[in-house]
Amino acid sequence: MAGQGEIIVGIDFGTTTSAIGMVRDGVPFLFKIEDNEAMLPSVVAFNKNGDPFVGGSAKKQAVLNPEKTFASVKRRLGEKESVNISGKEWSLEEMGAQIILRLKDAAEKELGAKIYNAVITVPAYFNQLQREAVQEIGKLAGLNVLRIINEPTAAAMAYGVALEEEQNVMVFDFGGGTFDVSILTIADGVFEVKASGGDNMLGGDDIDRLLMEKVAGDFMADHQIDLSKDRMAMQKLRDESEKLKITLSNQESARLHIPFITADKHGPIHIDKTFTSAVFEEAISGIISKIIRLSKDALKKSGLENKDLDRILLAGGSTRIPAVRDAITRSFGDKVAGGVNPIECVALGAAVQAAILSGTLADKVLLDITPLALGLEIDGGTMEEIIAPNTTIPVGQKKIFSTVADNQTEVEIKILQGNSFRASENALLGKFILGNIELGRKGEPKIEVEFDINVDGIMSVSAKDTKTKSVRSVRIEKGVLTRRDKPFLLSS
């Protein structure tokens, strides 16, 4: 752990951009990374020798080097995926660490001191495996990750660090790759999360994709050429679709012009189309409807109503889209807080949490939650809940289970996360075998399973036979812990 006064930074590891900051003289700020900008594009690329480089330079050369350029790495965290670059395997965590290293190096250069400790933000709906992956990224970058906090919670901390009156706040964090919504009460320096909701696969990238698909579909109809089979053409279209989205968020119409997108027997073909904001809004109406529905569900779970909300905070670049803002105010009231930078507020909030841990802001307390239910698969293919969704963390819960067969000597503990009663519809976080169980008729042995979740939302699971004292415990790690072809499951 870090000591009193030791440097601790806050990091927003984002899908589209990332940033690093800390608190100085009671005020959170962000370090400048490149071109005097605080937000670093979360893009990793590799040169012809296989050496990585990060940020704006990586993003700019993506069209010419699409096969060795990687964006939105964060969206795929928790997957066992790697790519071979010039004979070396690179995991998603290793690529993510390159982004954190770039942030860390820039901050160290400005501070004139080494940085060893950090707080890193994650989407509220990240599961255990994804949170472990973020911790691994920090470790690979040479950092001791003291705390992982949820992104909408961080945004609220940036807003409420100097707040004196009690407020109920709804945070919409609609970024490049994920959507999160959280409802918090801020009072007397305490940030208490009431409920969260969201979708880890819903963000600005999906808006870009919708625009790409529309343009590529029109192009196919006009020229009978499938652009999706041309990686360079699709990279050009991806870049221009992102620019189109940004322009249509600020004006009524925009031109999409891509010269020499491809060629046929008659010569080069160009794309030159004009889009209106009305066409844009119609294309993304389904996405907007989904974020409003998820937000209403979260508000209901919090026990609050529209009339109880004092402020609405908007975080993430996708909240700059006028249609998104209009839908939020229509659904929840005209309560959007001013003076909050939606792009920077998550990183600034991470800096606030870092200052709390260092003792610089000792009068602030965060009470976060685990947004998804956690439990075990039991006989019949259902999930038995042990920790309910929206439970304040840290938390520990125990439950007694038993066997499903006479003289059963071992059971398989299958750890699940999700809000469905069907085990198959939830995320399998890991599994292990508990052996040396007391011999007896089915239902007689008593197997105590305990779940513990720390302040980072990272979970440990233990199981023991109360008679034989046989014990197995595990901290959830990436991947499957143990495999068994014909497992004996538990009964509740």
C-alpha positions as CSV (number, residue, x, y, z in Angstrom):
1,M,0.0,0.0,0.0
2,A,1.0,3.6,-0.5
3,G,2.1,5.7,2.4
4,Q,0.8,9.1,3.6
5,G,1.7,11.7,1.0
6,E,3.1,9.2,-1.6
7,I,2.3,10.0,-5.2
8,I,-0.9,8.2,-6.3
9,V,-2.3,8.9,-9.8
10,G,-5.8,8.4,-11.2
11,I,-6.1,6.8,-14.6
12,D,-9.1,6.6,-17.0
13,F,-8.3,3.6,-19.2
14,G,-10.8,4.4,-21.9
15,T,-12.0,2.6,-25.1
16,T,-11.4,5.6,-27.3
17,T,-9.1,7.9,-25.2
18,S,-7.2,7.6,-21.9
19,A,-5.9,10.1,-19.4
20,I,-3.9,10.4,-16.1
21,G,-4.3,12.9,-13.3
22,M,-3.8,13.7,-9.7
23,V,-4.9,16.3,-7.1
24,R,-2.7,19.3,-6.4
25,D,-3.6,21.9,-3.8
26,G,-7.0,20.3,-3.4
27,V,-7.9,20.5,-7.1
28,P,-7.8,17.6,-9.6
29,F,-6.0,18.1,-12.9
30,L,-4.8,16.0,-15.8
31,F,-1.3,15.7,-17.2
32,K,-0.6,16.7,-20.8
33,I,0.3,13.6,-22.8
34,E,0.9,14.7,-26.5
35,D,0.4,17.8,-28.5
36,N,-0.5,19.6,-25.3
37,E,-3.6,17.5,-24.9
38,A,-4.6,15.5,-21.9
39,M,-6.6,12.8,-23.7
40,L,-4.5,10.1,-25.4
41,P,-6.1,8.1,-28.2
42,S,-6.3,4.5,-27.0
43,V,-4.7,3.1,-30.1
44,V,-1.7,0.7,-30.2
45,A,0.2,0.0,-33.4
46,F,3.3,-1.8,-34.4
47,N,6.0,-0.8,-36.9
48,K,7.7,-3.2,-39.4
49,N,10.1,-4.4,-36.8
50,G,7.3,-5.3,-34.4
51,D,7.9,-2.4,-32.0
52,P,4.8,-0.8,-30.4
53,F,3.8,2.8,-30.5
54,V,0.8,4.5,-29.0
55,G,-1.6,7.4,-29.3
56,G,-2.2,9.9,-32.1
57,S,0.7,8.7,-34.2
58,A,-0.8,5.2,-34.1
59,K,-4.2,6.4,-35.0
60,K,-3.1,8.5,-37.9
61,Q,-1.3,5.6,-39.7
62,A,-4.1,3.1,-39.2
63,V,-5.3,3.4,-42.9
64,L,-1.8,2.4,-44.1
65,N,-1.2,-0.3,-41.5
66,P,-4.7,-1.7,-40.6
67,E,-3.4,-5.2,-39.8
68,K,-1.0,-4.0,-37.1
69,T,-3.2,-1.3,-35.6
70,F,-5.4,-2.0,-32.6
71,A,-8.2,0.2,-31.2
72,S,-10.9,-0.4,-28.6
73,V,-8.7,-3.0,-26.9
74,K,-10.7,-2.4,-23.7
75,R,-13.9,-3.8,-25.2
76,R,-12.3,-7.3,-25.5
77,L,-10.7,-7.5,-22.1
78,G,-11.4,-10.8,-20.3
79,E,-11.0,-12.8,-23.5
80,K,-8.2,-15.2,-24.1
81,E,-7.0,-13.5,-27.2
82,S,-3.6,-12.6,-28.6
83,V,-2.1,-11.6,-31.9
84,N,1.2,-12.5,-33.5
85,I,3.3,-9.4,-34.4
86,S,6.7,-10.2,-36.1
87,G,6.9,-13.5,-34.3
88,K,5.9,-12.3,-30.8
89,E,2.5,-13.0,-29.2
90,W,0.8,-9.9,-27.8
91,S,-2.1,-10.4,-25.4
92,L,-4.8,-7.8,-25.0
93,E,-3.4,-7.0,-21.5
94,E,0.1,-6.4,-22.9
95,M,-1.3,-4.0,-25.5
96,G,-3.4,-2.2,-22.9
97,A,-0.2,-1.8,-20.8
98,Q,1.4,0.1,-23.6
99,I,-1.3,2.7,-23.3
100,I,-0.8,3.0,-19.5
101,L,3.0,3.1,-19.9
102,R,2.6,6.1,-22.2
103,L,0.4,7.9,-19.7
104,K,2.8,7.0,-16.8
105,D,5.9,8.2,-18.7
106,A,4.4,11.6,-19.5
107,A,3.2,12.1,-15.9
108,E,6.6,11.1,-14.5
109,K,8.3,13.5,-16.9
110,E,6.2,16.4,-15.7
111,L,6.5,15.5,-12.0
112,G,10.2,14.7,-12.2
113,A,9.5,11.7,-10.0
114,K,8.7,8.0,-10.4
115,I,5.1,6.8,-10.1
116,Y,4.4,3.4,-8.5
117,N,0.7,3.6,-7.4
118,A,-2.5,4.2,-9.2
119,V,-6.3,4.1,-9.2
120,I,-7.8,2.9,-12.5
121,T,-11.4,3.2,-13.6
122,V,-13.5,0.5,-15.3
123,P,-17.1,0.4,-16.6
124,A,-19.6,-0.3,-13.8
125,Y,-20.7,-3.4,-15.6
126,F,-17.3,-5.0,-16.0
127,N,-17.3,-8.5,-14.6
128,Q,-14.7,-10.1,-12.4
129,L,-12.5,-11.4,-15.3
130,Q,-12.4,-7.9,-16.9
131,R,-11.5,-6.3,-13.6
132,E,-8.7,-8.8,-13.2
133,A,-7.5,-8.0,-16.7
134,V,-7.3,-4.2,-15.8
135,Q,-5.3,-5.0,-12.7
136,E,-3.0,-7.1,-14.9
137,I,-2.6,-4.2,-17.3
138,G,-1.5,-1.9,-14.4
139,K,0.9,-4.5,-13.2
140,L,2.5,-4.9,-16.6
141,A,2.9,-1.1,-16.7
142,G,4.8,-1.2,-13.5
143,L,2.0,0.0,-11.3
144,N,0.6,-1.1,-8.0
145,V,-3.2,-0.8,-8.6
146,L,-4.4,0.3,-5.2
147,R,-8.1,0.6,-6.2
148,I,-10.4,-0.1,-9.2
149,I,-13.4,2.2,-9.2
150,N,-16.4,2.4,-11.6
151,E,-16.4,5.1,-14.2
152,P,-19.7,6.7,-13.4
153,T,-18.8,6.8,-9.8
154,A,-15.5,8.5,-10.7
155,A,-17.5,11.1,-12.7
156,A,-19.7,11.8,-9.7
157,M,-16.6,12.2,-7.5
158,A,-15.2,14.8,-9.9
159,Y,-18.5,16.7,-9.7
160,G,-19.0,16.3,-5.9
161,V,-15.5,16.8,-4.5
162,A,-16.4,20.4,-3.5
163,L,-20.1,19.9,-3.1
164,E,-21.5,21.0,0.3
165,E,-25.3,20.2,0.0
166,E,-26.7,16.7,-0.2
167,Q,-27.7,15.7,-3.7
168,N,-29.1,12.7,-5.5
169,V,-27.2,12.4,-8.8
170,M,-27.7,10.2,-11.9
171,V,-24.6,9.7,-14.0
172,F,-24.8,8.8,-17.7
173,D,-21.4,7.5,-18.9
174,F,-21.7,6.9,-22.6
175,G,-18.2,6.6,-24.0
176,G,-16.5,5.0,-27.0
177,G,-17.1,1.4,-26.1
178,T,-19.4,1.2,-23.1
179,F,-22.5,2.6,-21.5
180,D,-23.0,2.9,-17.7
181,V,-25.5,4.6,-15.6
182,S,-25.3,5.0,-11.8
183,I,-27.4,6.7,-9.2
184,L,-25.6,8.1,-6.2
185,T,-26.3,10.1,-3.1
186,I,-23.5,12.6,-2.2
187,A,-23.7,14.0,1.3
188,D,-21.0,15.1,3.8
189,G,-18.1,13.8,1.8
190,V,-19.7,10.4,1.3
191,F,-20.4,9.1,-2.2
192,E,-22.9,6.3,-1.9
193,V,-23.8,4.4,-5.0
194,K,-27.5,3.2,-4.9
195,A,-27.7,1.3,-8.2
196,S,-26.0,0.8,-11.5
197,G,-26.9,-0.5,-15.0
198,G,-25.4,-0.5,-18.4
199,D,-24.0,-2.5,-21.4
200,N,-20.3,-3.2,-21.9
201,M,-20.8,-3.5,-25.7
202,L,-22.7,-0.3,-26.4
203,G,-20.9,3.0,-27.2
204,G,-19.7,5.4,-29.7
205,D,-18.0,2.6,-31.6
206,D,-21.4,1.2,-32.3
207,I,-22.7,4.5,-33.7
208,D,-19.6,4.6,-36.0
209,R,-20.4,1.1,-37.1
210,L,-24.0,2.0,-37.9
211,L,-22.8,4.8,-40.1
212,M,-20.3,2.6,-41.8
213,E,-22.8,-0.1,-42.5
214,K,-25.2,2.5,-44.0
215,V,-22.5,3.9,-46.3
216,A,-21.2,0.5,-47.2
217,G,-24.7,-0.7,-48.0
218,D,-25.5,2.3,-50.2
219,F,-22.1,1.8,-51.9
220,M,-22.9,-1.9,-52.6
221,A,-26.3,-0.9,-54.1
222,D,-24.7,1.7,-56.3
223,H,-21.6,-0.1,-57.5
224,Q,-22.0,-3.8,-56.6
225,I,-18.7,-3.7,-54.7
226,D,-18.5,-5.0,-51.1
227,L,-16.2,-2.7,-49.2
228,S,-16.2,-4.9,-46.2
229,K,-13.7,-7.2,-48.0
230,D,-11.2,-4.4,-48.3
231,R,-9.5,-3.7,-44.9
232,M,-7.9,-0.5,-46.0
233,A,-11.1,0.8,-47.4
234,M,-13.0,-0.1,-44.2
235,Q,-10.3,1.7,-42.1
236,K,-10.8,4.8,-44.2
237,L,-14.6,4.5,-43.8
238,R,-14.2,3.9,-40.0
239,D,-12.1,7.1,-39.6
240,E,-14.5,9.2,-41.7
241,S,-17.6,7.8,-40.0
242,E,-16.2,8.9,-36.6
243,K,-15.6,12.4,-38.0
244,L,-19.1,12.4,-39.5
245,K,-20.6,11.6,-36.1
246,I,-18.7,14.4,-34.4
247,T,-19.6,16.9,-37.1
248,L,-23.3,16.0,-37.0
249,S,-23.2,16.4,-33.2
250,N,-22.5,20.1,-33.8
251,Q,-24.3,21.1,-37.0
252,E,-27.3,20.2,-39.1
253,S,-25.6,18.5,-42.0
254,A,-22.2,17.1,-42.9
255,R,-20.4,15.9,-46.0
256,L,-18.7,12.4,-46.1
257,H,-16.0,12.6,-48.8
258,I,-13.6,9.7,-49.3
259,P,-11.7,10.0,-52.6
260,F,-10.3,6.8,-54.2
261,I,-12.1,4.5,-51.7
262,T,-11.7,1.7,-54.3
263,A,-11.6,1.1,-58.1
264,D,-13.3,-1.0,-60.8
265,K,-12.5,-1.6,-64.4
266,H,-13.5,1.9,-65.2
267,G,-11.1,3.5,-62.8
268,P,-11.2,4.9,-59.2
269,I,-14.4,5.4,-57.3
270,H,-15.1,8.0,-54.7
271,I,-17.7,8.4,-51.9
272,D,-19.3,11.8,-51.7
273,K,-22.5,12.0,-49.7
274,T,-24.2,14.5,-47.5
275,F,-25.9,13.5,-44.3
276,T,-28.4,15.5,-42.2
277,S,-28.8,15.4,-38.4
278,A,-32.3,14.0,-38.9
279,V,-30.9,11.0,-40.9
280,F,-28.2,10.5,-38.2
281,E,-30.7,10.6,-35.4
282,E,-33.0,8.1,-37.1
283,A,-30.0,5.7,-37.6
284,I,-29.1,5.8,-33.9
285,S,-32.6,5.9,-32.4
286,G,-32.4,2.2,-31.4
287,I,-29.2,2.9,-29.4
288,I,-30.8,5.9,-27.7
289,S,-33.9,3.9,-26.8
290,K,-31.7,1.2,-25.2
291,I,-29.7,3.6,-23.0
292,I,-32.9,5.3,-21.7
293,R,-34.5,1.9,-20.9
294,L,-31.3,0.8,-19.0
295,S,-31.3,4.1,-17.1
296,K,-34.9,3.8,-16.1
297,D,-34.3,0.2,-14.8
298,A,-31.3,1.5,-12.7
299,L,-33.3,4.3,-11.3
300,K,-36.1,1.9,-10.3
301,K,-33.5,-0.4,-8.6
302,S,-32.1,2.6,-6.6
303,G,-35.5,3.2,-4.9
304,L,-35.6,6.8,-6.2
305,E,-37.9,8.5,-8.7
306,N,-37.4,11.3,-11.2
307,K,-38.6,13.8,-8.7
308,D,-35.8,12.8,-6.3
309,L,-33.0,13.5,-8.7
310,D,-31.2,16.8,-8.1
311,R,-28.6,16.6,-10.9
312,I,-27.8,14.6,-14.0
313,L,-24.1,14.3,-15.0
314,L,-23.0,13.5,-18.5
315,A,-19.7,11.6,-19.0
316,G,-18.2,10.2,-22.2
317,G,-17.9,11.7,-25.6
318,S,-21.1,10.2,-26.9
319,T,-23.2,12.3,-24.5
320,R,-22.2,15.3,-26.7
321,I,-24.7,14.1,-29.4
322,P,-27.7,16.4,-29.1
323,A,-30.2,13.5,-29.7
324,V,-28.8,11.7,-26.7
325,R,-29.0,14.8,-24.4
326,D,-32.5,15.5,-25.6
327,A,-33.7,12.0,-24.8
328,I,-32.1,12.2,-21.3
329,T,-33.8,15.5,-20.4
330,R,-37.2,14.3,-21.9
331,S,-37.0,11.2,-19.8
332,F,-35.5,12.5,-16.5
333,G,-36.0,16.2,-16.5
334,D,-33.8,19.3,-17.4
335,K,-31.3,18.7,-14.6
336,V,-28.0,18.4,-16.5
337,A,-25.2,19.9,-14.4
338,G,-23.1,22.5,-16.0
339,G,-19.3,22.9,-15.7
340,V,-18.6,19.2,-16.1
341,N,-16.3,18.2,-18.9
342,P,-17.8,14.9,-20.2
343,I,-14.5,13.8,-21.7
344,E,-12.2,14.5,-18.7
345,C,-14.5,13.9,-15.7
346,V,-13.8,10.2,-15.2
347,A,-10.1,10.7,-15.1
348,L,-10.5,13.7,-12.7
349,G,-12.7,11.5,-10.5
350,A,-10.0,8.8,-10.5
351,A,-7.5,11.5,-9.4
352,V,-9.9,12.4,-6.5
353,Q,-10.1,8.7,-5.4
354,A,-6.2,8.6,-5.6
355,A,-6.1,11.7,-3.3
356,I,-8.4,10.0,-0.8
357,L,-6.1,7.0,-0.6
358,S,-3.0,9.2,-0.2
359,G,-4.6,11.1,2.6
360,T,-4.7,14.4,0.6
361,L,-8.5,14.4,0.7
362,A,-9.0,12.5,4.0
363,D,-12.6,13.7,4.5
364,K,-14.1,11.8,1.5
365,V,-15.6,8.3,1.5
366,L,-16.7,6.1,-1.4
367,L,-19.4,3.4,-0.9
368,D,-19.6,1.6,-4.2
369,I,-21.6,-1.5,-5.3
370,T,-21.4,-4.7,-7.3
371,P,-23.9,-4.2,-10.1
372,L,-24.5,-7.9,-11.0
373,A,-25.6,-10.8,-9.0
374,L,-23.0,-13.4,-8.0
375,G,-23.7,-17.0,-7.2
376,L,-23.3,-20.7,-8.1
377,E,-24.7,-23.1,-10.6
378,I,-26.8,-25.7,-8.9
379,D,-28.4,-29.0,-10.0
380,G,-31.0,-28.3,-12.7
381,G,-28.9,-25.6,-14.5
382,T,-30.1,-22.6,-12.4
383,M,-28.1,-20.0,-10.6
384,E,-28.3,-19.8,-6.8
385,E,-27.7,-16.1,-5.8
386,I,-25.3,-15.5,-3.0
387,I,-24.7,-11.8,-3.4
388,A,-27.5,-9.7,-4.8
389,P,-27.0,-7.0,-7.4
390,N,-26.5,-3.4,-6.2
391,T,-24.9,-4.7,-2.9
392,T,-22.5,-2.2,-1.3
393,I,-18.9,-3.4,-1.3
394,P,-16.8,-4.6,0.4
395,V,-19.1,-7.5,1.3
396,G,-19.0,-11.1,2.4
397,Q,-21.8,-13.6,2.2
398,K,-22.1,-17.3,3.1
399,K,-24.6,-20.0,2.1
400,I,-25.0,-23.7,2.9
401,F,-25.3,-26.3,0.0
402,S,-25.3,-30.1,-0.1
403,T,-24.8,-33.0,-2.4
404,V,-27.1,-34.4,-5.2
405,A,-26.1,-38.1,-4.9
406,D,-25.5,-40.7,-2.1
407,N,-21.9,-41.0,-0.9
408,Q,-20.8,-38.2,-3.2
409,T,-17.1,-37.4,-2.4
410,E,-16.6,-34.2,-4.3
411,V,-18.6,-31.3,-5.8
412,E,-17.8,-28.8,-8.5
413,I,-18.1,-25.1,-7.5
414,K,-19.1,-23.2,-10.6
415,I,-19.0,-19.4,-10.0
416,L,-21.3,-17.2,-12.0
417,Q,-22.0,-13.5,-12.4
418,G,-25.2,-12.1,-14.0
419,N,-28.8,-11.4,-13.3
420,S,-30.5,-14.4,-15.0
421,F,-31.8,-17.4,-13.1
422,R,-30.5,-19.6,-15.9
423,A,-26.9,-20.5,-15.3
424,S,-26.1,-20.7,-19.0
425,E,-27.1,-17.0,-19.5
426,N,-24.6,-15.7,-17.0
427,A,-20.8,-15.3,-17.1
428,L,-18.8,-18.3,-15.9
429,L,-16.0,-16.7,-13.8
430,G,-14.3,-19.9,-12.7
431,K,-14.8,-23.3,-11.2
432,F,-13.0,-25.7,-8.9
433,I,-13.5,-29.1,-7.2
434,L,-14.0,-29.5,-3.5
435,G,-13.1,-33.1,-2.4
436,N,-13.0,-35.2,0.8
437,I,-16.7,-34.6,1.5
438,E,-18.4,-36.4,4.3
439,L,-19.9,-39.7,3.1
440,G,-23.7,-39.8,3.5
441,R,-27.0,-39.7,1.8
442,K,-27.7,-36.9,-0.7
443,G,-28.6,-33.7,1.0
444,E,-27.0,-34.6,4.3
445,P,-23.4,-33.2,4.0
446,K,-23.2,-29.5,4.7
447,I,-21.0,-27.5,2.3
448,E,-20.5,-23.8,3.2
449,V,-19.7,-21.5,0.3
450,E,-18.4,-18.0,1.1
451,F,-18.1,-15.1,-1.4
452,D,-16.0,-12.1,-0.4
453,I,-15.8,-9.0,-2.6
454,N,-13.2,-6.3,-1.9
455,V,-13.3,-2.6,-2.5
456,D,-12.1,-3.1,-6.1
457,G,-15.0,-5.5,-6.9
458,I,-12.5,-8.4,-7.0
459,M,-13.9,-11.6,-5.6
460,S,-12.6,-14.5,-3.6
461,V,-14.6,-17.8,-3.2
462,S,-14.1,-20.5,-0.6
463,A,-16.0,-23.8,0.0
464,K,-15.7,-26.2,2.9
465,D,-17.3,-29.3,4.2
466,T,-18.4,-28.4,7.7
467,K,-17.8,-31.9,9.0
468,T,-14.5,-33.0,7.4
469,K,-13.2,-29.4,7.3
470,S,-12.0,-30.0,3.7
471,V,-11.5,-26.5,2.2
472,R,-10.8,-25.0,-1.2
473,S,-10.5,-21.3,-1.8
474,V,-9.7,-19.2,-4.9
475,R,-9.4,-15.6,-6.0
476,I,-11.1,-15.3,-9.3
477,E,-8.5,-15.2,-12.1
478,K,-8.6,-15.0,-15.8
479,G,-9.9,-18.2,-17.5
480,V,-11.3,-21.5,-16.2
481,L,-9.7,-22.8,-13.1
482,T,-10.5,-26.5,-13.3
483,R,-12.2,-28.7,-15.9
484,R,-14.3,-31.8,-15.4
485,D,-16.3,-33.7,-18.0
486,K,-19.1,-35.0,-15.7
487,P,-19.3,-32.7,-12.7
488,F,-21.4,-33.3,-9.6
489,L,-23.2,-30.0,-9.0
490,L,-24.5,-28.6,-5.7
491,S,-28.1,-28.6,-4.5
492,S,-29.5,-25.7,-2.5
